[in-house]
């Protein structure tokens, strides 16, 4: 086991420590220009509007609806339903569908950005489609993804980036992602312990590994009182650093919110044994088997594939 640089859930008291890893791991040129890199490094996230065209978004929505329909009646650990209903919340491991979403996960528009930020070749550590239906989509509490991936999956360093492709217009009122700018510069070591098979309940409502109120208040104060919302038109893409504190409100509006979500991890940061000392989470949450660097495909590959539909 490597030295635990970011211990968490080891005490009944939360603590805040400065991160030990860089935010941007490369000085090489890539799709992002210096102002965008500076913004990402400072805030911990970057929204790029309309990275995908309306035609491509239509294809994504068709594939999302097909995937949702195929999984509606399937009872499986990788299909997450809303608490108290049969509505699908998430379908995991979509990048292994040998079809549209696998192709999307390799699209050079997103892969090249991930490689630039992480300074290496990358692989998909986790993927899913998220659907927050109108009127009844539930909230998801504040958390740092890295805290969970570190404690429960064995991700050693903060060298991963999440990519959220927005498929429906994200408004301020339909439960968009909220982020605390600059929070990625600090690591909240959460109080408590990790229950056995925590993933079985945390995917519906996360409790273990969530920050305490005092830590959240401190991070927000450090951000000058700011809490940003990832709003934007369909086709936009949000890249956010693995340690950025984020969450979302419930969706009380009539307008659903859906997105495709890929986690790119550096090939130099492949996950190991969980720092909790527990058994690894299932493969659909943290890819370990046959991990290979992504060979990106051309940007126009999505519309080319549409000929076959």
PEJOCOR-V895256 format. One record per residue. N is the residue number from 1. RES is the residue in one small letter. BURIAL is # if it has 24 or more other C-alpha atoms within 12 Angstrom, else .. Layout:
BEGIN
n=N res=RES burial=BURIAL
n=N res=RES burial=BURIAL
END
This chain:
BEGIN
n=1 res=x burial=.
n=2 res=x burial=.
n=3 res=x burial=.
n=4 res=x burial=.
n=5 res=x burial=.
n=6 res=x burial=#
n=7 res=x burial=#
n=8 res=x burial=#
n=9 res=x burial=#
n=10 res=x burial=.
n=11 res=x burial=.
n=12 res=x burial=.
n=13 res=x burial=.
n=14 res=x burial=#
n=15 res=x burial=#
n=16 res=x burial=#
n=17 res=x burial=.
n=18 res=x burial=.
n=19 res=x burial=#
n=20 res=x burial=.
n=21 res=x burial=#
n=22 res=x burial=#
n=23 res=x burial=#
n=24 res=x burial=#
n=25 res=x burial=#
n=26 res=x burial=.
n=27 res=x burial=.
n=28 res=x burial=.
n=29 res=x burial=.
n=30 res=x burial=.
n=31 res=x burial=.
n=32 res=x burial=#
n=33 res=x burial=.
n=34 res=x burial=.
n=35 res=x burial=.
n=36 res=x burial=.
n=37 res=x burial=#
n=38 res=x burial=.
n=39 res=x burial=.
n=40 res=x burial=#
n=41 res=x burial=#
n=42 res=x burial=#
n=43 res=x burial=#
n=44 res=x burial=#
n=45 res=x burial=#
n=46 res=x burial=#
n=47 res=x burial=#
n=48 res=x burial=#
n=49 res=x burial=#
n=50 res=x burial=.
n=51 res=x burial=#
n=52 res=x burial=#
n=53 res=x burial=#
n=54 res=x burial=.
n=55 res=x burial=.
n=56 res=x burial=#
n=57 res=x burial=#
n=58 res=x burial=.
n=59 res=x burial=#
n=60 res=x burial=#
n=61 res=x burial=#
n=62 res=x burial=.
n=63 res=x burial=#
n=64 res=x burial=#
n=65 res=x burial=.
n=66 res=x burial=.
n=67 res=x burial=#
n=68 res=x burial=#
n=69 res=x burial=.
n=70 res=x burial=.
n=71 res=x burial=#
n=72 res=x burial=#
n=73 res=x burial=.
n=74 res=x burial=.
n=75 res=x burial=.
n=76 res=x burial=.
n=77 res=x burial=#
n=78 res=x burial=#
n=79 res=x burial=#
n=80 res=x burial=#
n=81 res=x burial=#
n=82 res=x burial=#
n=83 res=x burial=.
n=84 res=x burial=.
n=85 res=x burial=.
n=86 res=x burial=.
n=87 res=x burial=#
n=88 res=x burial=#
n=89 res=x burial=#
n=90 res=x burial=#
n=91 res=x burial=#
n=92 res=x burial=#
n=93 res=x burial=#
n=94 res=x burial=#
n=95 res=x burial=#
n=96 res=x burial=#
n=97 res=x burial=.
n=98 res=x burial=.
n=99 res=x burial=.
n=100 res=x burial=#
n=101 res=x burial=#
n=102 res=x burial=#
n=103 res=x burial=#
n=104 res=x burial=#
n=105 res=x burial=#
n=106 res=x burial=#
n=107 res=x burial=#
n=108 res=x burial=#
n=109 res=x burial=#
n=110 res=x burial=#
n=111 res=x burial=#
n=112 res=x burial=#
n=113 res=x burial=#
n=114 res=x burial=#
n=115 res=x burial=#
n=116 res=x burial=#
n=117 res=x burial=#
n=118 res=x burial=#
n=119 res=x burial=#
n=120 res=x burial=#
n=121 res=x burial=#
n=122 res=x burial=#
n=123 res=x burial=#
n=124 res=x burial=#
n=125 res=x burial=#
n=126 res=x burial=#
n=127 res=x burial=#
n=128 res=x burial=#
n=129 res=x burial=#
n=130 res=x burial=#
n=131 res=x burial=#
n=132 res=x burial=#
n=133 res=x burial=#
n=134 res=x burial=.
n=135 res=x burial=.
n=136 res=x burial=#
n=137 res=x burial=#
n=138 res=x burial=#
n=139 res=x burial=#
n=140 res=x burial=#
n=141 res=x burial=#
n=142 res=x burial=#
n=143 res=x burial=#
n=144 res=x burial=#
n=145 res=x burial=#
n=146 res=x burial=#
n=147 res=x burial=#
n=148 res=x burial=#
n=149 res=x burial=#
n=150 res=x burial=#
n=151 res=x burial=#
n=152 res=x burial=#
n=153 res=x burial=#
n=154 res=x burial=#
n=155 res=x burial=#
n=156 res=x burial=#
n=157 res=x burial=#
n=158 res=x burial=#
n=159 res=x burial=#
n=160 res=x burial=#
n=161 res=x burial=#
n=162 res=x burial=#
n=163 res=x burial=#
n=164 res=x burial=#
n=165 res=x burial=#
n=166 res=x burial=#
n=167 res=x burial=#
n=168 res=x burial=#
n=169 res=x burial=#
n=170 res=x burial=#
n=171 res=x burial=#
n=172 res=x burial=.
n=173 res=x burial=#
n=174 res=x burial=#
n=175 res=x burial=#
n=176 res=x burial=#
n=177 res=x burial=#
n=178 res=x burial=#
n=179 res=x burial=#
n=180 res=x burial=#
n=181 res=x burial=#
n=182 res=x burial=#
n=183 res=x burial=#
n=184 res=x burial=#
n=185 res=x burial=#
n=186 res=x burial=#
n=187 res=x burial=#
n=188 res=x burial=#
n=189 res=x burial=#
n=190 res=x burial=#
n=191 res=x burial=#
n=192 res=x burial=.
n=193 res=x burial=#
n=194 res=x burial=#
n=195 res=x burial=.
n=196 res=x burial=.
n=197 res=x burial=.
n=198 res=x burial=#
n=199 res=x burial=#
n=200 res=x burial=.
n=201 res=x burial=.
n=202 res=x burial=#
n=203 res=x burial=#
n=204 res=x burial=#
n=205 res=x burial=#
n=206 res=x burial=#
n=207 res=x burial=#
n=208 res=x burial=#
n=209 res=x burial=#
n=210 res=x burial=#
n=211 res=x burial=#
n=212 res=x burial=#
n=213 res=x burial=.
n=214 res=x burial=.
n=215 res=x burial=#
n=216 res=x burial=#
n=217 res=x burial=.
n=218 res=x burial=#
n=219 res=x burial=#
n=220 res=x burial=#
n=221 res=x burial=.
n=222 res=x burial=.
n=223 res=x burial=#
n=224 res=x burial=.
n=225 res=x burial=.
n=226 res=x burial=.
n=227 res=x burial=#
n=228 res=x burial=#
n=229 res=x burial=#
n=230 res=x burial=#
n=231 res=x burial=#
n=232 res=x burial=#
n=233 res=x burial=#
n=234 res=x burial=#
n=235 res=x burial=#
n=236 res=x burial=#
n=237 res=x burial=#
n=238 res=x burial=#
n=239 res=x burial=#
n=240 res=x burial=#
n=241 res=x burial=#
n=242 res=x burial=#
n=243 res=x burial=#
n=244 res=x burial=#
n=245 res=x burial=#
n=246 res=x burial=#
n=247 res=x burial=#
n=248 res=x burial=#
n=249 res=x burial=#
n=250 res=x burial=#
n=251 res=x burial=#
n=252 res=x burial=.
n=253 res=x burial=.
n=254 res=x burial=.
n=255 res=x burial=#
n=256 res=x burial=#
n=257 res=x burial=#
n=258 res=x burial=#
n=259 res=x burial=#
n=260 res=x burial=#
n=261 res=x burial=#
n=262 res=x burial=#
n=263 res=x burial=#
n=264 res=x burial=#
n=265 res=x burial=#
n=266 res=x burial=#
n=267 res=x burial=#
n=268 res=x burial=#
n=269 res=x burial=#
n=270 res=x burial=#
n=271 res=x burial=#
n=272 res=x burial=#
n=273 res=x burial=#
n=274 res=x burial=#
n=275 res=x burial=#
n=276 res=x burial=#
n=277 res=x burial=.
n=278 res=x burial=.
n=279 res=x burial=.
n=280 res=x burial=#
n=281 res=x burial=#
n=282 res=x burial=.
n=283 res=x burial=#
n=284 res=x burial=#
n=285 res=x burial=#
n=286 res=x burial=#
n=287 res=x burial=#
n=288 res=x burial=#
n=289 res=x burial=.
n=290 res=x burial=.
n=291 res=x burial=.
n=292 res=x burial=.
n=293 res=x burial=#
n=294 res=x burial=#
n=295 res=x burial=.
n=296 res=x burial=#
n=297 res=x burial=.
n=298 res=x burial=.
n=299 res=x burial=.
n=300 res=x burial=.
n=301 res=x burial=#
n=302 res=x burial=#
n=303 res=x burial=#
n=304 res=x burial=.
n=305 res=x burial=.
n=306 res=x burial=.
n=307 res=x burial=.
n=308 res=x burial=.
n=309 res=x burial=.
END
